[in-house]
Amino acid sequence: MRPFSKKGIHSAKGSLLPYEQFRLFSDLASPTFNDEKCKRIVESAESMLDKDIPLLPASVYRQYVTNGNRSNYEDIYFLRRDMAVAFAVAEAYEDEGRFTEKLMDVVWAIMEESTWLIPAHIYCAPLYGDSTLGPVLGERSLHGIDLFAAATAGTLSAVYLLCKDKLDAIDPIICQKIEYTLHERAIKNFLQLELWWGGAMGNRINNWCPWIVSNILLTAAIMEKDTYVREKVVTKSIGYLDNFLNCYEADGGCDEGPAYWGAAGASLFDCLELIEDMSGGKISVYDSELVKNIGDYIYKVNITGSRYVNFADCAPKTSPNPGMLIRFGKKTNSPFLVSFGKKQAAYGDYFFTQSHMYRSLKWINTPTVKEEACPMPLWSVLPDLGVITAREFEDSAKGMFLAAKAGNNGEMHNHNDCGNFMVYYNGNPVIIDTGVGRYTKQTFSPDRYKLWFMQSGYHNLPSFGGVDQMDGGRYSATDKEFSEKERSIKCELKGAYPEHAGIESYVRQVYLKGGTVTVKESILLKDAKQIDFHLMLPKMPTVIREGEISLSEGRTLTYDKSLKASAEEFDPVGMETVNTWGTEKLYRLHFTITTDKCNVIFTIK
């Protein structure tokens, strides 16, 4: 039983405020535009004022099917929406009429799009077949809802909230069309459709659920005046959010990674704040230990600044909204999350995006967070997720940092990486998880694991006779052991590899003691074969002598002299690495031995 159902909340009937009494941001005494933030949005709007509204040709939509490219269409699609919200905020803030005509044009263009589904998500259309374009829609047909159709609804709702009077002054038909379009494409679809991301069929779901629900709730909150319909939307949302929470273990760990937490756990919090607004505080689950743990997850996987532990399809850098972190911490009674939010104010100061509209609107109506120091925990463990983090000092920019995982290869946004680890020193990368490449059609296709960065051989893991780990939930780490005293993780990794790898037992233990990370490998095979241990690096290593290699940040790797070491420079095809790792190339260390049994130790100090 998860938070809503545990508290007996199954329906919003009788709990919502009438539309006339409702207001957004009910926890803010007097929401007021922040001058500093709004002026930056005005600057952005000014930079787009003389740009033509870009076309969205059918030929570009079809590229996803014809050549696998999804970026060309998405770049135009998102630019339109960025223009809409920037013009709306700029006009609402200035109130000078500079942006209304261009706002009208871009809003009209968005409403005239035949589908709001991006090409990669066309399968979310109820009438999806073999077409390379969106389905033909008639009076009795329903539009689909994906992440960005819902975000588009949130965007147009924000435009309506901020600039209805200004658009009405041009022609009332504009906002009448917004009202009609949002009812047809968002509210009606949400109430009548059951798509995979809602989890109604008992299936496992991910960030899509709270992310979509947050934008649908915002749309209903702003646009829907009928109390009965508002109750129906909130009731269905509550069911979906419980389905989402049912996919979480008690530790609150996000197996999609910290960058996706901004769309998963953070979007869950957006939903809770919206339901709080719509119900006048009558519906609340902030006292749930699971909800609190979902919030606390984000500081447990912070390395330093904007660097985060990036297992799975997760960027190594992200910047959660500090104000949101602080509110999350206050409402779930997590003082450390509040402190962490204040610390994160130093690592990002612009948090306006059309993808998370409620959070963005709240951001421009709250003061800028002032940075404060926050000593970081020396040890964190997420036992259900199977992840540990450990650091040498409470100052996150000093000393050695270790993150390691057990895990399984059926995780959301999975990479085959059971047993993987990473090492940072003074906040900078030494041994890395390379991350994920640009999304293409192949990324979420049956050929996903043909991509190099999905394979265990391009993580800090060994191959056995050329055999790597396999994908699927049954390929997993077992016998997990965590020790705060030793700051270690230990697990059996035999089950992460297929039977033909020939492994009797493979136990890995990784721990941080003082300023040294130690990796102990204990391996027993059914017969002798070549074992190739891999370590992924952002910079070219240098051999000091046999058994000793110089790594980045002045760190030294020592290894058993029975291993034959070699370094490989490779081109990270499909991945942007310059901004992340500061290099156009990446490096892979190999340590090989042919045997049926070995016990070897690697140290990084």
Secondary structure, 3 states (H helix, E strand, C coil): CCHHHHCCCCCCCCCCCCCCCCCCCCCCCCCCCCHHHHHHHHHHHHHHCCCCCCCCCHHHHCHHHHCCCCHHHHHHHHHHHHHHHHHHHHHHHHCCCCCHHHHHHHHHHHHHCCCCCCHHHHHHCCCCCCCCCCCCCCCCCCCCCCHHHHHHHHHHHHHHHHHHHHHHHHCCHHHHHHHHHHHHHHHHHHHHCCCHHHCCCCCCCCCHHHHHHHHHHHHHHHHCCCHHHHHHHHHHHHHHHHHHHCCCCCCCCCCCCHHHHCCCHHHHHHHHHHHHHHHCCCCCCCCCHHHHHHHHHHHHCEEECCEECCCCCCCCECCCCHHHHHHHHHHCCCHHHHHHHHHHHHHCCCCCCCCCHHHHHHHHCCCCCCCCCCCCCCEEEECCCCEEEEECCCCCCCCEEEEEECCEECCCCCCCCCCCEEEEECCEEEECCCCCCCCCHHHHCCCHHHCHHHCHHHCCCCEECCECCCCEEEEECEEEEEECCCCEEEEECHHHCCHHHCEEEEEEEEEEECCEEEEEEEEEEEEEEEEEEEEEECCCCEEEECCEEECHHHCEEECCCCCEEEEEEECCCCCCCHHHHCCCCEEEEEEEEEEEEEEEEEEEC
